[in-house]
Amino acid sequence: MQLRWVKKNEMVGKCANPVCESSFRYLHKGKLLVIEAQFQTSNPAFPDQQRPIYVWLCETCSRTMTVAKTGGRVHVRGTEDA
């Protein structure tokens, strides 16, 4: 499963699990995770940037899933795969 990249200043709106439809409403329900990501630019005037990506897993999904960065890609995976 692949996460879509979030635009700058975009709010977390739903669970990071693409097959889950849970909406983000409260910080105390689920897990808010921070992943450091490197963004490459094609313009030499703007160097590559590193900035955090905030993702949220709902209470149900956070019991069995996590968010990981592998080879520059951010994805949701089962905790047993860790």
N, C-alpha and C positions, 0 to 999 in steps of 0.2 A: 504494500500500500504506500502511496506517495502523498506527502503533504503538498499543498499548493503554497507558493511563496506569498507571504503577507506583505501588502504594500506598506510603506512607511506610515506610521501613525494610525494604522488600521487597528481596530479593537478586536479582541478575541470574541467571537460570536457563538461558536459551537464547539463541540468536542472535536479534538484533532483526529479521532478515528473516523475515516471517511464513510464508514457504513453506519455510524451512530448519528442520530438526529437530535441529541440532547443539546439544549441551548444553555449558554453560560449565563448564570444569574447571580451566583454567590461565590465568593472566594473560598468559603469554608466547605463547599461541596465539590469534591474532586481534587485534582492537583494542577496547579499552575506551574509550568516548567519553563526554564530559560535555556535556550540553546545558542551558543555563540556561532555565528555564521559569517563566512567570508563572501563578500559580494564583489565580483569582478566587473569592471567597467570596460567598455570598448574605447572610451575616450582617454587618450594619454594625459590630458590635462587634469583628469580626476583619478587619483590612485585608487587601487582596490581598498575596500572598506570592510572593517569587521564591526558587526553590531549584533545585539541580541535579538533573537526571535522568541516571542512569548507564545506558548501553546498551552492549551488546557485540555485535560482528560477528565471526563465526567466521573462521578463517584463509582459507577458500575465499571466503566472501562479501565479506570485507574487501578482496580483490584488485580487485573490480569494483563495490563499493557503498560508500556512506557514509550517514550519518544527518544530516538537515538540519531546520531549523525554518523554515517558510515561513508567513507570515500567522498565527502563533500555533499552528500545528500541526506536530508532529514526525512525520517520515516517513523511510522508507528510499528511497534513489534510487541510480541508477547513477552512478558517478564521471564518466562521459562527459556527464551532464546538468548538471554543476557549472558 
